[in-house]
Amino acid sequence: MSEIMLGNLVWVLLMMLTLWVVSVRWKDVSIVDIFWGLGFVLVAWQTCLLSDGFAPRQFLIVALTTLWGLRLSFYLFKRKLGKPEDPRYAAMRKERGEGFWWMSLFTVFLLQGVILWVISLTVQVGQLSPAPDRMTALDRIGFLLWLVGFVFEAVGDAQMARFKADPANRGKVMREGLWAFTRHPNYFGESLMWWGIYAIALSTPGSAWTILSPLLITFLLLKVSGVTMLEEAMLEKGPEYRDYMESTSAFFPWFPHRRRR
């Protein structure tokens, strides 16, 4: 493991420690979500500035990571503006009582910092090697995968934001646009982007092990903080969402196959 990667880990944990101090003062842990994407941008740029990799590949990785991270953080910032602490964290605060303020340092901030660093392995390792000193087929495939994923995440988020902004849709289930082909186009898109960056990193020697990065983010999105958690909450809204589940793919986009009438 390079000194650059260890340095990145230190910087990420320092960022999370600073955010924790702010969260204690504001009594709002959910600010960590806004800075999630920005953490990857920090790692990408720091690796680029300190390493001697193949410059065009470094530029590609940094550009893709920056575009994704800034868009996600800005989207979450707008969604958070003027709202109280996210219900997930509010439930944790209620369950753990008065000790939550210091426990959140380990169970939320430092934990997410370590996860962020692991997921960013492809961003880091893909920039370290000067070889090959040309763009490869894997670079091009990775970019195309990332682009498709970015469209799914950005367009899916925009479609959902417009849907929620219309008072007539209150209490209804979004099942139009990309949401007609997958119940979670944003999660699918995010996973695909990380598989794309992995493909780019894979073009450099000795980088196959960074498959930990896309595997981890895909697992988290499917089984931990993404699909599973959200759908448990959505099922409480009534039979319409259950009908949506029965007709629409959970993750990978596919044509609707059955609807109740």
N, C-alpha and C positions, 0 to 999 in steps of 0.2 A: 504494500500500500504506500503510495507516494506521500511526501510531505505536503504537497498541495492538497490532497484529499483530506488529510488529517487537519490541515489548516481550515479547510471548508467546514469540517465538522465543528471545530471550535467556534467559528464565526456564526454558524447556524444556531448553536446552543446559546451563544451570547445574545443573539437576536431574540430567541425565545425567552431568555431570562429577563430581558428588558421589557418584552411584551407582558410577561407575567406581572412585573412590578406595576405596569400601567393598568392591567386588569384588576389588580387588588385595589388600586385607588378608585377605579371606575365601577368596581363590582360587576364586571361584565367580561366573562371568559371568551365569549364568542368573537372578540376582536381577533383571535388567533386565526380564524378562517380567512379574514381579509388579507392577512400577510402570508398565507400559505403559498400562493403563486409567486409573490415577491421573493420568498426565500429561494426558490429555484432560479430566479433571475440573478440573485446575488451569487449563487454557486456557479452559474454559467459564466458570468462575467469575470469572476475572480479566477476561475480555472483558465479562461482564455488569456488573461493578462499575465499569469504567472507561468504558463506552460509554453513549450516550443513545438506544438503540433502543426499539422498541415493547415495553413491559414484558411483556405477556402472551406475546408470541413469544419474548422472551428467557427467560422463566420456563420455557416449554415446552422450548426447546433445552437449557437448563441441567439441567432435571429429567431429560430423556431421557439426556443424556450422563452425568450423575452416576449414575443407576441402572445404566446399562450398565457404566460404568467401575468402580464399586465392586463390582458382582457379579463381573465378570471377574477383578479383582485378588484378591478374597477366594477365589474358586474356585482360581486358580492358586497362591495362598499355601497353601491346604489341600493341594493336590496336591504341592507342593514340600516341605512340612514333613517334616524328617527324612531327606530324600533327597539324594544327591550332585548335582554339577553335571549339568545336562541333557546327554544324550549328544551333541547337536548341537554344543554349545560345547566339550565335552570333546574331541571329534574335532578341532575347530579348534585347541584348545590343544596337542594332540599333534602336529598337522601343522606348526604354526608354531614350536614349540619355545620356547626361553627368552624370545624377544622378544614372545611373545603378550601379556604383561601390558600393554605400552604400545601395541601395535598394536590391542588390543581397544578402546581409547579411540576410535579412528577407525572401525574396521570394525564395531563393535557399538554402542557407546553414542552417539557423536555422529551416526552414520548413522541409527540408530533415532530419535534426537531430531528430525532434519530430516524424516524420513518421518512421524513423529507430527504435526509441525506442518503438513505439507502435507495430510495426511488430515483434520486439524481445520479446514481452511479453511471448510467449510460451517458449523461450529460458531461460528466467528469472524464471518464475513461476514453470516450470518443474523441476528446480533444488533446490527450496527452502524447499520442504517438505521431511522429512526422511521416510515418509510412502507413499506407501507400501515399506517395506524393502526387496523387491524381484522384479525381472523383470516380467512383466505381459504380457498378450496377446497383450494389446495395445502398449506396448513398441516394441514388435516384428512386429506388423502390421505397426507401425509408421516407423520403420527402413526400412521395405520393400518398403513402399510408397516413402520414401526419396531416396532410392537407385534407384528406377525406374525413379524418377524425375531427379536425378543427371545424370543418363545416357542420358536422353533426352536433358538436358541442355548442358552437356559437349560434347557429340557426335554431337549434332546439331551445336554448335558453331564451332567445329573442321571441320565439313563438309562444313560449310559456309566459313570459313577461307581458306580452300583449293580451293573452288570454285572461290572465289574472287582473289586468288593469280595467277590464270591461265588467262593470257591476252586474250585467246580465248573466255573467258566467259564474257568479258566486254559488258555491255548492255543487257545481258541475265538474265533470272529469274531462280534462283535455285529451282529445283523441283525434286531432287533425294534424295536417302537415307531417313532419317527421314522426310525431307522436302516434300516427296511425300505423306505423311499421315497427315501432319498438316503444315499450313503455318508458324507456330511459335513454333517449338519443344522446343526451348530454354525457351520461356515464359511459355509454358505448364509445362516444367520440373521444373522451379523455383516455380511455384504455387504448384505443387504436393509435392515438398520438404517441403514447409511450412505446408501443411496439414499433412505431415508425422511427423514433429516435434510437431505439435499440438496434434496428437494422442499419442505421447510419454508423453507430458505434461498432457494429459487428464487422464493418469493413476494415477495421484496424486490428493488428495482431494481438492475440491474447485477450480478447474482450468478450468472448462467448459467455463467461461466467456472469456478466452483468445482466443476464436474463432475469436475475433476481429482481431487477427494477420493474419491468413490465408485469412480471408474475405477481409481485406484491401489490401494485396499484390495482391490477385486475381483481385480485382476491378481495382487497378492501372494498372496492366498488360493488362487487357481487355479494359478499357475505358479511361485511361488517358495517361500514358507515354509509353505504349507498343503497342498493336495491332492497336488501332485507329490511333495514331499519325504516326506510321510507314506506314500503308497502305495508308493514305492520300498522303504521299510522293511517294510511289511506284506506285500509279495509274497514276502519271504524266509521267511515263516512257513508257507508251504506252499500246496497247491492250494485249500484252503477259501476263502482270500481271493480267489483268481483266480475261483472260482465266484461269489463275492459280486460281484465287479466285472462279471461277464458278465450278472448278473441285476438289478443295481440301478444307478440313475442316479448319476453321480459327484457332481453338485452340485445341480441343480434337482430338486426332489421330483417323483417320478413313480411309477406303480405298477410293481412288479417284473414284468419281462417274460419272463424265461427262467431256469430253473435246471437244472443237470445232475442227473440221477437215477442 
